[in-house]
Amino acid sequence: MPQNPSITGIEPLVGSEDAALQEPALESEALDLIGILSSIEETAYIWDVTSDHIEWESNAVQVLRVGDAKDISSGQGFQGLIAAEHIGRRLEAISNRLSEETERGVPYRIQYRFQPGGRRSSVSIWLEDHGRFWPGTDGRPRLARGVVRVINDQYFEDQRLLYHSDHDELTGQLNRIRLTEALGAVIARSMRNEHSSCFMIVSINNLSVINETFGFDVGDEVIAAVGRVIKEKLRAGDTLGRYSSNKFGIVLSDCGAGAMRIAADRFMKGVRGASIRTTACQLTATVSIGGVVVPDQASTVHHAMSCALQALDRARSKRFDCFMAYEPSPTRETIRQRSISIADEVISALDEDRMRLVLQPIVDAKTHVPVLYECLLRMEKPDGSIVSAGEFIPIAEQLGLARLIDRRTLELAVGLLRKHPKLVISLNVSGLTSADKEWLAALADLTQRDRLLTERLVIEITETAAIQDIDQSAHFVDSLKEMGCEVAIDDFGAGYTSFKNLKRLAVDLVKIDGAFVKNLLVDSSDQVFITTMVDIAGSFKMKTVAEWVGDVETAKMLADAGIDYLQGYLYGMPISAEEFEQSNLPVSLLPGGMA
């Protein structure tokens, strides 16, 4: 091919047919640009789009590996060697674009698969084609200048990196980000086409048993094997991805409720019948599946995943592998909306300093004089109305807001102790706080470890929270007592704490659950429990408190049984901290603490 000086401005080396590939002489007066381009597998071209003629550099035939220069001498001829799946890329980048940029030209950069021997040939290379085109008076390209570079190694490395960024490393399936994108795309397409699709979440049953028995490596082998089995059972066009550690997500395009159930049965049967070879031994697995129809039952990705998880929870409650389809429930939706509303109200109340403490007296069973006051939390709404803790604490704990609430309650309680030097108070904390080192640090910081404050503070932890991790609870109790606080077990009898654990915790007070008190006058089993509890607590040198005391007769029976302290409406309704400050109620019978 004759050299076109307008492309490189340098004549090719002479004296050899392979001059373009010869190493340049060190003392050459000019750089061997063609040799350089060839060494990095690049060539250049000028394309007269109007006449469709392409002028190539002299190394083009060798770089592009074509048999004859005539094969690539026209835009149509070169286009005919681009792989069918990429045939539109060059046209869209150059030929089909409109522009008014006639001075600097319009840049383009594309990648495509090129078949030098024609589209029936099995030989192909990957090319990157970049340059600029200049439009004519009609705005359409009239001239293009560019460089074509072979990028086989780079392309495959880019594809490898792209694969790893899109796929889960263990299972080889899509990762959660790409699964989410696929679900969003299917929901959008289903809404446009007014067709139903489905989303499933598949959970491997009893994976924790496999992990504990054989180790996590074998558990990972089971996860990967289950993913492969499900993949084999998918239809063309469906998508599988890893949702979480033992869960997969499946997007089923153009699928209704009936077809979803059939697909779920196919997946469960496939996994159940598979023999999984692991490094430990041959194992089997089962799965539970929850599914939802989109966009009929859920029109967003977040809602679809939430509905599928709800259905999965129902499926996992069965003793065998099971599929459950999502069933809309007005009651459940009302509860969900209420939970969202309560969470918003709690956050706002914390941010706007609208959490309040009310005080309820705990009296000596013999003298009926208050020995301390329990701090009960209330939330003040923007309109001034008051919400009791029972209406928002359970939901707040489920949503992970308990630590924030406990921290604010502690701040309010320490403020009361500073304001009333003789006041003794008790304070409830959630189960999460008993494992929260930051809360203990906050207590030390707020009180400055002043024992005149801490010795007037009783921390109450519930029995059910204490037994979840007895070692952790014992450490929490020891840390509090080291700072000077006393500790009470609240709602004792509601859980299953053994007396051995009660002794190990070494608390100062045992608050007997009100359920054993409210029917004490007529229930002999409650009377036996109270008597037994008094004897056990006495042997451990612990004081006892009976809750829910509502009448004089019950109070007398409790006192006769040996209960130390009483709490309930008989001795006063909870009053606000402000009302307490304005009243003449005694602050404490034992200003130095309960002990």
KOLTOR-356301 format. One record per residue (C-alpha): residue number from 1; residue in one letter; x negated, y, z negated. Coordinates in steps of 0.001 Angstrom, whole numbers. Each point is the difference from the previous one (the first is absolute). Example, Ala and Ser with C-alpha at 12.3 -4.5 7.8 and 13.67 -1.06 7.14 Angstrom:
<marros>
    n  res        X        Y        Z
    1    a   -12300    -4500    -7800
    2    s    -1370     3440      660
</marros>
This chain:
<marros>
    n  res        X        Y        Z
    1    m        0        0        0
    2    p    -1466     3432      826
    3    q    -1031     2099    -2950
    4    n     2233     2986     -763
    5    p    -2191     2721    -1533
    6    s     3063     1693    -1503
    7    i      424    -2849    -2438
    8    t    -3462     -114    -1570
    9    g    -2097     2357     2064
   10    i    -2829    -2575      204
   11    e     -964    -2192     2937
   12    p     -280    -3763     -727
   13    l    -3412    -1587     -307
   14    v    -1282    -1535     3213
   15    g    -2229    -2950      826
   16    s     2200    -2744    -1404
   17    e     3582    -1184      292
   18    d       93      -96    -3811
   19    a    -1498     3455     -366
   20    a     2973     1128    -2074
   21    l     -945    -2531    -2672
   22    q    -3781      594      -35
   23    e    -1571     1524    -3087
   24    p     -855     3670      699
   25    a    -3695      851      260
   26    l    -1231     1814    -3076
   27    e    -1604     2675     2144
   28    s     3024      493     2292
   29    e      818     3639      605
   30    a     3745     -703     -192
   31    l     2090    -2186    -2281
   32    d     1338    -3174     1581
   33    l     3626      804     -878
   34    i     1376    -2904     2012
   35    g    -2309    -2373    -1860
   36    i     1128     1432    -3309
   37    l     3674     -346      925
   38    s     -564    -3581     1122
   39    s    -1842     -917    -3200
   40    i     3023     1036    -2073
   41    e     2450    -1446     2550
   42    e     1451     3312     1115
   43    t      759     1425     3422
   44    a     1579     3213     1260
   45    y     2513      945     2682
   46    i     1745     2837     1804
   47    w     3571     -741     1040
   48    d     1710     2095     2652
   49    v     3522     -746    -1133
   50    t     1562     1634     3063
   51    s    -1799    -2277     2462
   52    d     -337    -2816    -2590
   53    h    -3738     -339      779
   54    i    -2398     -787    -2871
   55    e    -3723      738      270
   56    w    -1999    -2116    -2473
   57    e    -3557       98    -1250
   58    s    -2310    -2554     1660
   59    n       71    -2312    -3059
   60    a     3799     -346      -57
   61    v      116    -3359     1773
   62    q    -2394    -1565    -2495
   63    v     1482     1619    -3121
   64    l     3571     -830      966
   65    r    -1038    -3420     1365
   66    v     2107      280     3133
   67    g     -881    -1903     3185
   68    d      152     2904     2422
   69    a     -133     3778     -349
   70    k     3051      234     2294
   71    d     2089    -1668    -2709
   72    i     -266     3106    -2177
   73    s     -313     2723     2645
   74    s     3612     1125     -446
   75    g     2202      678    -2988
   76    q     2466    -2619     1215
   77    g    -2739    -2606      391
   78    f    -1454      683    -3459
   79    q     3511      -13    -1506
   80    g      583    -3432     1508
   81    l    -2839    -1456    -2124
   82    i     1397     1261    -3313
   83    a     1710    -2762    -2015
   84    a     3764      -58      429
   85    e      762      813    -3634
   86    h    -2070     3209      244
   87    i      890     1043     3532
   88    g     1888     3078    -1144
   89    r    -2672     1427    -2303
   90    r    -2117     1688     2679
   91    l     3035     1273     1877
   92    e     1459     1527    -3169
   93    a    -3342     1561     -949
   94    i     -738     1566     3395
   95    s     2370     -463     2926
   96    n     3321      574    -1767
   97    r     -993     3038    -2078
   98    l      815     3621      743
   99    s    -2127     2939    -1091
  100    e     -855     3620      793
  101    e    -3597     -238    -1297
  102    t    -1904      639     3256
  103    e    -3226     1430    -1451
  104    r    -1363    -2450    -2591
  105    g     2051    -2996      995
  106    v     2125    -2336    -2114
  107    p    -1842    -2628    -2107
  108    y     1007    -3658     -107
  109    r    -1334    -3127    -1730
  110    i     1464    -3480      478
  111    q     -929    -3637     -518
  112    y     1157    -2915     2098
  113    r     -845    -3546     1050
  114    f    -1614     -184     3441
  115    q      -99    -3106     2235
  116    p    -2833      428     2560
  117    g     1004    -3105     1960
  118    g     3665      912      192
  119    r     2970     -741    -2227
  120    r     -137    -3738      711
  121    s    -3554     -162    -1282
  122    s     -704    -1155    -3552
  123    v    -2949     2409     -304
  124    s      742     3343    -1670
  125    i    -1843     2820    -1734
  126    w     1180     2851    -2191
  127    l     -592     3528     1237
  128    e      234     3443    -1546
  129    d      779     2649     2604
  130    h     -348     3668     -985
  131    g     -338     3249     1859
  132    r     2022     3018     1221
  133    f     2415      662     2863
  134    w      835     3260     1717
  135    p     3568      647     1200
  136    g     1058     1532     3289
  137    t     2542     2749      550
  138    d     2842    -2413     -738
  139    g    -1510     -897    -3390
  140    r     -799    -3543     1068
  141    p    -3583    -1359     -128
  142    r    -2024      672     3167
  143    l    -3530     -887    -1249
  144    a    -1375    -2085    -2881
  145    r    -3552     -465    -1233
  146    g     -800    -2630    -2576
  147    v    -2242    -2644    -1490
  148    v      897    -3675     -345
  149    r    -1711    -1991    -2747
  150    v       84    -3743     -734
  151    i     1090     -419    -3630
  152    n      359    -3765     -435
  153    d    -1951     -208    -3298
  154    q     1456     3185    -1433
  155    y     3512     -932     1039
  156    f     -101    -3378    -1675
  157    e    -1505     1517    -3146
  158    d     2702     2677        0
  159    q     2619    -2686      448
  160    r    -1496    -1979    -2873
  161    l       84     3025    -2280
  162    l     3503      845     1151
  163    y     1126    -3560     -716
  164    h    -1402      124    -3515
  165    s     1628     3372     -647
  166    d     3367    -1419     1098
  167    h     -144    -3508    -1449
  168    d     -215    -1568    -3424
  169    e    -3444    -1523     -500
  170    l     1188    -3193    -1713
  171    t     2941    -1027     2174
  172    g     -791     1674     3312
  173    q     3548     1405       91
  174    l      870     3692      170
  175    n     -803     1928    -3167
  176    r     2691     1829    -1925
  177    i     -590     3341     1740
  178    r      458    -1479     3467
  179    l     2915    -2158    -1199
  180    t     1692     3150    -1264
  181    e     -582     1729     3343
  182    a     1420    -2997     1881
  183    l     3104       -4    -2200
  184    g      471     3738      520
  185    a     -288     -406     3773
  186    v     2559    -2839       51
  187    i     2442     1983    -2159
  188    a     -313     3020     2320
  189    r      452    -2145     3118
  190    s     2971    -1840    -1515
  191    m     1686     3310     -819
  192    r     -528     1264     3563
  193    n     1222    -3214     1627
  194    e     2706     -636    -2598
  195    h    -1286    -3552     -519
  196    s     -628    -1712    -3323
  197    s    -3395    -1241    -1110
  198    c    -1169    -1540    -3267
  199    f    -2747      261    -2552
  200    m    -1019    -2823    -2346
  201    i    -2375     -268    -2924
  202    v    -1364    -3510     -572
  203    s    -1479     -934    -3385
  204    i    -2136    -3079     -650
  205    n     1417    -1856    -3000
  206    n    -2163    -1061    -2953
  207    l    -3196     1490     1416
  208    s    -1028      943    -3545
  209    v      -10    -3707     -935
  210    i    -2303     -770     2932
  211    n    -2313     2870     -989
  212    e     -156    -1164    -3612
  213    t     -527    -3663      908
  214    f    -2367      173     2956
  215    g    -1290     3580      -33
  216    f      719     3108     2040
  217    d    -2060    -1203     2967
  218    v     2364    -2914      518
  219    g     2951     2344     -551
  220    d    -1337     2188     2812
  221    e     -245    -3063     2262
  222    v     3669     -745     -680
  223    i     1002     3602      776
  224    a    -1874      -73     3307
  225    a     1482    -3395      927
  226    v     3568     1124     -736
  227    g     -583     3069     2178
  228    r    -1107    -2224     2886
  229    v     3043    -2266     -360
  230    i     2407     2936       45
  231    k    -1830     1527     2972
  232    e      558    -3200     1975
  233    k     3739      183     -687
  234    l      457     3584     1212
  235    r     1734      897     3234
  236    a    -1836     2070     2600
  237    g      349     3656     -935
  238    d      364     -584    -3759
  239    t    -2614     1340    -2401
  240    l    -1665    -1541    -3050
  241    g    -2062     1911    -2548
  242    r    -1288     -400    -3532
  243    y     2147     2027    -2389
  244    s    -1899     -685    -3233
  245    s    -2070    -2711    -1711
  246    n     2446    -2894      390
  247    k     2586     1634     2277
  248    f      368      328     3761
  249    g     2281     2351     1908
  250    i     1733    -1079     3219
  251    v     1601     2384     2499
  252    l     2560    -1766     2208
  253    s      987     2014     3059
  254    d     3529     -209     1407
  255    c     1215    -2289    -2762
  256    g     3290      -77    -1885
  257    a      933    -1404    -3390
  258    g      740    -3495     1325
  259    a    -3232     -241     1979
  260    m    -1920     1297    -3018
  261    r     1277    -2886    -2120
  262    i     -948    -2516     2727
  263    a    -3490     1525      214
  264    a     -392     -130    -3788
  265    d      909    -3693      -12
  266    r    -2588     -580     2728
  267    f    -2719     1734    -2002
  268    m      850    -1793    -3259
  269    k      159    -3386     1704
  270    g    -3305      633     1788
  271    v    -1837      930    -3207
  272    r     1612    -2788    -2016
  273    g    -1055    -2606     2558
  274    a    -3542     1250      470
  275    s    -2897    -1856    -1557
  276    i    -2562     2607    -1041
  277    r    -3617    -1131      -32
  278    t    -2063     1886    -2584
  279    t    -3516     -371    -1356
  280    a     1487    -1504    -3173
  281    c     2581    -2411     1357
  282    q     3004     -233     2266
  283    l     2869     2176    -1236
  284    t     3513      988      968
  285    a     1858     3257     -511
  286    t     3500     1437       65
  287    v     1250     3521      595
  288    s     2948     2151    -1007
  289    i     1341     2603     2426
  290    g     2060     3159     -279
  291    g     1281     1783     3096
  292    v     1899     3094     1093
  293    v     1635     1039     3273
  294    v    -1241     3307     1393
  295    p     1178     2639      628
  296    d     3444    -1270    -1065
  297    q     -955     -411    -3674
  298    a    -3160     2138     -152
  299    s     -981     2787     2373
  300    t    -3442      836    -1405
  301    v    -3142    -2035     -584
  302    h       25      632    -3756
  303    h     3664     -968     -329
  304    a     -469    -3132     2125
  305    m    -2899    -1199    -2144
  306    s     1911      771    -3189
  307    c     3062    -1953     1189
  308    a    -2122    -2959     1131
  309    l    -1726      -90    -3386
  310    q     3363       43    -1789
  311    a     1123    -2944     2108
  312    l    -3316    -1766     -666
  313    d      474      390    -3772
  314    r     3322    -1815      297
  315    a    -1590    -2727     2119
  316    r    -2852     -514    -2467
  317    s     2453     -433    -2861
  318    k      899    -3391     1492
  319    r    -1999    -3081     -969
  320    f     -820     -909     3613
  321    d    -1002     1736     3222
  322    c     2900     2162      989
  323    f     1064     2828     2316
  324    m     2215     2857    -1104
  325    a     1353     2747     2234
  326    y      385     3468    -1416
  327    e     3525      706    -1201
  328    p      965     3633     -528
  329    s     1270      583    -3517
  330    p     1743     3271     -917
  331    t     -800     -694    -3646
  332    r    -3696     -621      674
  333    e     -209     3079     2220
  334    t     1662     2075    -2712
  335    i    -2540    -1272    -2527
  336    r    -2853      752     2400
  337    q     1203     3539      593
  338    r      493      499    -3727
  339    s    -3539    -1209     -690
  340    i    -1379     2454     2556
  341    s     2045     2790    -1572
  342    i    -1145     -853    -3532
  343    a    -3654     -162     1105
  344    d      324     3474     1530
  345    e     1636     1321    -3175
  346    v    -2708    -1483    -2240
  347    i    -2812     1477     2094
  348    s     1712     3390       37
  349    a      597     -104    -3774
  350    l    -3673     -822     -604
  351    d    -1167     2747     2343
  352    e     2393     2574    -1437
  353    d     -507     -911    -3681
  354    r     3565    -1225     -541
  355    m     -773    -3098    -2067
  356    r     1252      313    -3586
  357    l     -389    -1934    -3259
  358    v     2811     -798    -2388
  359    l     -589    -1373    -3488
  360    q     1859    -2755    -1801
  361    p     -751     -699    -3673
  362    i    -1267    -3329    -1298
  363    v      891     -199    -3673
  364    d    -1146    -1941    -3026
  365    a     2451    -2884     -502
  366    k      252      695    -3737
  367    t      -83     3794     -266
  368    h     1466      802     3456
  369    v    -2490     2863      311
  370    p    -1750      422     3398
  371    v    -3547    -1342       56
  372    l     -635      814     3646
  373    y     1811     1022     3177
  374    e       -5    -1895     3273
  375    c     -610     2217     3043
  376    l     2512     -808     2723
  377    l     -434     1470     3465
  378    r     2637     1994     1837
  379    m      -37     1653     3429
  380    e     1545     3411      452
  381    k     1561      615     3410
  382    p     -253     3398     1716
  383    d     3598      738    -1038
  384    g     -903     -571    -3669
  385    s     1689    -3382     -400
  386    i    -1915    -2723    -1857
  387    v     -706    -3527     1273
  388    s     -896    -2746    -2477
  389    a    -3109    -2134      539
  390    g     2014    -3147      665
  391    e     1316     1532     3227
  392    f    -3384      672     1584
  393    i    -2800    -1861    -1840
  394    p      716    -3506     1448
  395    i       -7     1308     3563
  396    a    -2992     2249     -673
  397    e    -1956    -3016    -1281
  398    q      888    -2028     3120
  399    l    -1198     2854     2224
  400    g    -3297      441    -1850
  401    l      836     3291    -1719
  402    a     -318    -1341    -3558
  403    r    -3597     1198     -504
  404    l      924     3575      930
  405    i     2953      -83    -2383
  406    d    -2044    -1499    -2846
  407    r    -2667     2665      429
  408    r     2545     2825     -170
  409    t     1716    -1592    -2998
  410    l    -3333     -213    -1804
  411    e     -669     3693      631
  412    l     3395      941    -1437
  413    a     -449    -2279    -3029
  414    v    -3437     1365     -887
  415    g     1461     3493      304
  416    l     2609     -922    -2635
  417    l    -2646    -1412    -2330
  418    r    -2003     3216      201
  419    k     3078     2124     -671
  420    h     1182    -2077    -3012
  421    p    -2942    -1053    -2201
  422    k     2105    -2448    -2043
  423    l     1993    -1581     2816
  424    v     -506    -3714      730
  425    i     1248    -1168     3384
  426    s      108    -3154     2077
  427    l     -438      -20     3751
  428    n      959    -2639     2594
  429    v    -2392     -836     2824
  430    s      536    -2201     3040
  431    g    -1684    -3312      655
  432    l    -2232     1630     2624
  433    t    -1383     2444    -2546
  434    s    -1286    -2794    -2207
  435    a    -2512     -703     2796
  436    d     -716     3642      767
  437    k    -3367     1169    -1313
  438    e      775     3496     1241
  439    w     2986      228    -2355
  440    l    -2203     -903    -2964
  441    a    -2507     2610     1178
  442    a     2821     2542      237
  443    l     1080     -817    -3563
  444    a    -3547      542    -1261
  445    d     -295     3228     1985
  446    l     3367     1463    -1055
  447    t     -545     -775    -3698
  448    q    -3764      654       61
  449    r      -84    -3205    -2085
  450    d     1362     2002    -2917
  451    r     1238    -2653    -2437
  452    l     2356     2558    -1551
  453    l     1885     -360     3273
  454    t     -566    -3629      972
  455    e      868    -1381    -3457
  456    r     3479     1492      435
  457    l      555    -1727     3356
  458    v     1500    -3460      463
  459    i     -243    -1496     3507
  460    e     2751    -2445      964
  461    i     -578    -2704     2618
  462    t     2751    -2415     1010
  463    e     -284    -3679     -761
  464    t      417     -988     3680
  465    a    -2831     2343     1033
  466    a    -2264    -1252    -2788
  467    i      223    -3672      968
  468    q     -801      550     3707
  469    d    -3696      222     -872
  470    i     -527     -694    -3677
  471    d    -3760      664      149
  472    q      533     3365     1642
  473    s     2765      914    -2455
  474    a    -2199     -937    -2945
  475    h    -2763     2265     1344
  476    f     2515     2844      410
  477    v     1210     -428    -3578
  478    d    -3569      -76    -1340
  479    s     -890     3167     1931
  480    l     3014     1855    -1405
  481    k     -687    -1082    -3566
  482    e    -3628     1009      352
  483    m     1172     3537      795
  484    g     2273      -20    -3058
  485    c     3381     -769     1620
  486    e     2372    -2665    -1172
  487    v     1633    -2433     2414
  488    a     3486    -1494      137
  489    i     1406    -2888     2019
  490    d     3321     1231     1392
  491    d     3058    -2141      854
  492    f    -1440    -3030    -1769
  493    g     2056    -3113      714
  494    a      931     1069     3549
  495    g    -3011    -1876     1420
  496    y    -1818    -3175     -938
  497    t    -2891     1112    -2151
  498    s    -1226    -2736    -2296
  499    f     -831      861    -3587
  500    k    -3595     -949      818
  501    n     -119     2777     2590
  502    l     1679     2377    -2429
  503    k    -2780     -646    -2490
  504    r    -2659      436     2663
  505    l     1319     3427      992
  506    a     -264     1158    -3617
  507    v     2588     2750      380
  508    d     1265     2073    -2938
  509    l     3730      -52      752
  510    v     2407    -2511     1507
  511    k     3166     1590     1418
  512    i     2689    -2672      195
  513    d     2101      171     3161
  514    g     3446     1500     -596
  515    a     1671    -3013     1601
  516    f     -694    -1891    -3262
  517    v     1474     2827    -2079
  518    k     3234     1104     1642
  519    n     1894    -3244     -905
  520    l    -1933     -764    -3150
  521    l     3069        2    -2257
  522    v     1700    -2834     1923
  523    d    -2838    -1904     1686
  524    s    -1778    -2436    -2315
  525    s    -2784     -700     2557
  526    d     -879     3704        4
  527    q      -94      -54    -3793
  528    v    -2422    -2923       73
  529    f    -2196     1792     2551
  530    i     -145     3161    -2147
  531    t     -908    -1956    -3141
  532    t    -2672    -1981     1848
  533    m    -1433     3141     1572
  534    v     -280     1733    -3366
  535    d    -1862    -2970    -1479
  536    i    -2410     -300     2962
  537    a     -692     3719      147
  538    g     -596       74    -3731
  539    s    -2566    -2779      273
  540    f    -1798     2008     2724
  541    k      290     3175    -2132
  542    m     2118     1710     2659
  543    k     2931     2315     -641
  544    t     3341     -636     1695
  545    v     2464     2368     1671
  546    a     3557     -946      935
  547    e     1477     1856     2980
  548    w     3624      751      944
  549    v     1231      387    -3576
  550    g     3502     1416      318
  551    d     1818     -628    -3271
  552    v     -580      -75    -3747
  553    e      716    -3722     -412
  554    t    -2624     -986     2562
  555    a    -2481     2396    -1587
  556    k      555    -1585    -3428
  557    m     -406    -3547     1345
  558    l    -3255      962     1701
  559    a    -1339     1666    -3125
  560    d      945    -3027    -2112
  561    a    -1812    -2240     2527
  562    g    -3181     2008     -549
  563    i     -104     2196     3123
  564    d    -2218     3005     -691
  565    y     1401     2653     2333
  566    l     3275      637     1817
  567    q      796     1858     3227
  568    g     3331      689     1648
  569    y     2913     2374      394
  570    l      935     -516    -3635
  571    y    -2975     2200     -905
  572    g      373     2542     2751
  573    m      248      538     3711
  574    p    -3170      985     1850
  575    i     -508     3772     -134
  576    s    -2212     2172     2155
  577    a    -3376     1168    -1218
  578    e     1370     3557      -55
  579    e     2970    -1035    -2162
  580    f    -2333    -1885    -2313
  581    e    -2135     3114     -474
  582    q     3059     2025     -953
  583    s     1394    -2641    -2393
  584    n     -912     -681    -3598
  585    l     -548    -3721      539
  586    p    -2931    -1484    -1920
  587    v    -2956     -520     2289
  588    s    -1297    -3123    -1703
  589    l       33    -1900    -3225
  590    l    -3537    -1205      652
  591    p    -1848     2951     1551
  592    g    -3252    -1980      116
  593    g     1464    -2740     2193
  594    m     2016    -3189     -376
  595    a    -2647    -2204    -1604
</marros>
